[in-house]
Amino acid sequence: MKPRVMVTRRLPRRAMAVLDQHFEVRCNPHDRVLTREELLEGVRGQQGLLPLLTDPIDDAVMGAAGKQLRIIANYAVGFDNIDVAAATARGIAVGNTPGVLTDTTADLTMALILTVSRRIVEGDAYARAGKYQGWAPELLLGRDVHHQTLGLMGFGRIGQAVARRAVGFDMRILYHARHRVSSEVEARTGARYVDQETLLREADIISLHVPLTARTRHLIGADELSMMKPTAFLINTARGEVVDEAALAEALEAERIAGAGLDVFEREPRIHPALTGMKQVVLLPHVGSASIATRTRMGEMAAENLMAVLLKDQQPPHCVNPEIYR
């Protein structure tokens, strides 16, 4: 008999085929996030759980699943939606999908930088509305990306991948992180370590690449926004809660900064209403990893985590809490 696994949202076809081959899959039948009640009911009797970042998996959810739940294989690199301490206390393995979305998210970060700087969304809307009457010297003037100063807050895999791309635009690259990287990495990426205030004051474009922790929640608030240049752009492809959205809306409205490109939001899927009416803001529906290849590979990695525990009785290859195996 195949192990029982619940999947909280249908994944790309190839990933679902792997899951169906090895498990008795209970899948969310709706094209939406499960309600709390549906999630609690759906996990009952399951040996494995494959949730998304939109699914808060706390101790109550694990308790509803019962003692047979052995692994939570998150469909994401981050795992702030999971109470890892509660899972560890129950002896439940937690897996994630690290590394797979680095380049895809870095690509989207550069796309947002270019889109907000060069007013691409505004230009598209202008052309579609039939307003284009011919070339004009001052039509939709934007800001150059090449030779600008890029400030990276956080310098892990994705931050470094963005830096490598920025080299092609001859950008000056600054970074700030809790720990300075090696001189070899700095040389390879062309990035220079600075303190946070220097980065905020000097960067023309600030891009966020930090995990969500108690320390990084509202890392960018009113004080930080006030340090930025009035011509600067803020890009966020990390976690929405890293930015105080109300403070950002106020800064944009007051023209204290020039614009923003956001793929994530503080209270997803809700977006601060002031942001939706601003032409200088580009809004995306959390699609940083949304390429066919990457989202499929994420599903395959989650399946590999499930298979290790439920079919081979082994530690998952991408285990967040390996201490349960010691």
N, C-alpha and C positions, 0 to 999 in steps of 0.2 A: 504493500500500500504506500502510495506517495505521501510525503510529509505535507501538511496543510499550511498554506501561506496566504496571507492577505496582502493585496496590493491596493493602495488607497487611490490610485488614479491610473488609467490605462497608459502604458508606456509605448514607445515606438515598436512597430510590428516585430522586428527581429528580436528585440529584447523580450517581448511577450512570448515569442515562440520558444525561447530558451526556458523561461519559467514554466510554461505549459508542459514542456517535455519532462521536466524533473519533479514538478510539484502539483498538488491539487490546489489550484489557484482560486481564491475568492477575490474578485476584482470589483471595485466600485463601478456600478453600472451607469453612473451619471457623469456628464461632462462638467463637473463642478467639484469644489471641495466638499468632502463629507461633513455633515453636521456633527456636533459632539455626540449626540445620541446615536447616530448611524455608525460612528467610529467605535463607540463602546460596544455596540451590538455586533459589529462586524468582526472584531478581534476575538470574540469568544471561541475558545477551543482551538485557536491557531497556534502552530509551533513556530512560525516565522512571520514577521511583519515587515513590509516594504513601504515605508511612508515617504511623503514629500516634505519639503520645508514648511509647507502650509499646514501640516498636521502636527499639532502639539501632542507629543507623546510623553505623558507624565505618569506618575506612579499609579494613578487611578486607571489609566488605560492598560497598563501592564497587569494590574490586578484583575481587570475585567477579562483579559485574555486567559488567565489561569496559569497554573504552575507549569503547563507544557510549553509556554512561550520560552524559546531558547535564544532567539536572535532578532534584533531590530536592524535591518539593513537599509540605512537611509539613502535615498536617491539624491545625494548632494555631497559636496565636499564639507560644507558646514554642518553642524549638528546642534545648533542652539535651540532647535525645536524639541530636542530630546532631553529628558532628565537623566543624564548619564549616571549620576550618583545613585539614583533610585534603581536603574538597571543593574548597576554593579552590585548593589546590596542584594538584589534578587538573583544574581548570578547569570544575568542575561547579557550576551555579547551585543555590542553596538558596532556596526560597520559603516563606513562611508566610502566615497569615490574620489580619493585625492588625485591631483595631477591631471586628470583627464580633460578638464575644461580650461586649463591655463591659457592655451593659445587662442581658443575660441573666445573667451572673455576678454583677453587682451585685444583681439581684433575689434570686438564691439566697443571697447573703450576708445580705441582710435577713431572708430566710426562716429562716436558721440562727440569727440573733440572736434573733428572736422565738420560735423553737421551743425553744431551750435556756433562754431566760430565763423563758418561761411554761410550761415542762414539757409541751409539746404531745405529744411521743411517749409520755411516761409516762401522760398522760391518755387517749390513744387506747388504749393497752394495758390500762389500768384498766377502761375502759368495755367493751372487747371481751371481757375476762375475766369479765364479769358482776358486777364488784365494786361498781358504782355503785348505791347504795341511796337516793340523794336528796342534795339540796344540803346542804353542811355548811360552816360558817364557816372551817375550817382545812384543807379538802380541797385537796391539791395546790397549796399556796401557792407562787407563783413570785415573780419580781422584775419591776418595771416596766422598760419600755424608754424610754418618754417621759421627757424631762428628765434622762436619764442622760448621763454623759460617754463619748463614743465616741472611742477612740484608733485612728487609722489608720496602720499601719506601711507606708509606700509610698504615694505619692500621684500615681500616673499615671492613665491613663484610668479603670480600674476603681475605684481608691480615690476619685477625684473623683465618680464616679457613685454610689458608696455614700454619700458625704457629702451629695449632693443629695437622696437618699432620706431620710437621717437628719434633714434639716431639717424634714420633715413630721412627725417625732416630737418636735420641739422639743428635740433633743439638743444638748448642748455638744460641739463637734467639735474634736479635736486631731489633728494629723498630724506625722509625722516622716518625712523622706526625705533622700536624699543631697543634693538640691538644693531649696532653697525655691522654691515657685512664685511667680508674679507676684501683686501685690496685687489685681489684677483677678480672678484665679482664686480667691484667698482670699475676696474679698468675695462672689463668686458662689456659692461653696460654703458660706460661713459657717465655714470652717475656720481654725484658728490654729496656726502652726508652733511646735513645742516640741522640746527635745532628747529623746533616746530615754528617758533615765531619768525625766524628768518625765512623759512619756506613760505609761510603765509604772506609775508610782506613782499617777497621778491617774485613769486611765481605768477606768470600770466594765465596759466591753466593749472588747477589743482585737481588731482585725481586720487580718489580714495580706494585703498586696497588693504584694509585692516579687517580682521575678524570681529564679530560682535561679542564684546565682553562687557563686564561692569565698567571697566576703564574706558572703553571706546564708545559707549552709549553717549550720544550728543557730543562726540568729539569735536564736531563743528557746530558751534552755537553762535549766539549774537556777538560774543567777544571775538571769536576767531574770524567771523565774517567781517567785523569792523577793521581787522588788520589787513584784509585783502585789498588789492588795487581796485579802483572803481572800473577798470577795464578788464578785470579777471573773470574767468569762468570756473565754475565748480562742476566736477564730473563725479558721479557716484555709481559704481557698478558693484559695490561691496554689499553692505546691508543698510536698509533704509533707516534703522534706528541710530546709525552713526551720525546722522544729521538731524538737528532740531529743525523740523520742517516749517514750523511757524516762524522761526527766526529767519530761515532762508527766504520765505515768502516776503517777509517784511523788508529784508535787505534788497531783494530784487525790486520790490515796489518802490523803494526809496532810491533806487539806482546806485546803491552802495557797491554792488558788483554788477557786471555786465550781463551775465546769463548763467544758465546751468543745463547740464545734460544728465538726466536721472533714469536709471533702469530699475531702481528699487525705491521703496517708500516706507515711511515710518510706521504706517498702519495699513499695510497691504491687506486687501487690494484697494483700500481707500487712499485717495490722493488729496492733499490739502487743496480745497476748492480755489484758492487764490492762484495756485500754480497753473491750473488748467486753462486759464484765460490769458496767460502771458506768452507773447510771441517769442520772447528771448529765452524760453525754456523748452527743451526737447524732452518729451516724456515717452518712455518705453515700458511695456508690461513685463518686466523681469525676464528678459530674453538673452541675458549674457551668455548662457551656454546653449542657446537654441539653434544649433546646427544639427542636421540629421545624424551625422557621424558621431558627434559628441553626446547627444542625448541617448543614442543607441548604446554607445559604449558605457555610459553611466548605468544603464539598465543591466548590461552584461556584467559589470563589476558588482552591482548589488546582488545579482544572481549568483555570482561566484562566492560572495560572502555567505549567502544562504546555503549554498551547496556544501561549503566547507564544514559548516556546523551541523546541518541536518542530514547530509548524506555521508559525510566522512568522519564526523565527530572530531573535527579539528578546529583550531583557532582560525577565524576568518582572515584572509590575506590583508585586509585593510581594517584593522581592529582599533577602535578608539579607546577601549578599556581592557587592554591585555592583562591587567592585574588579576582578572578573574580566573586566569589559567595558571597562576603561580601557586 
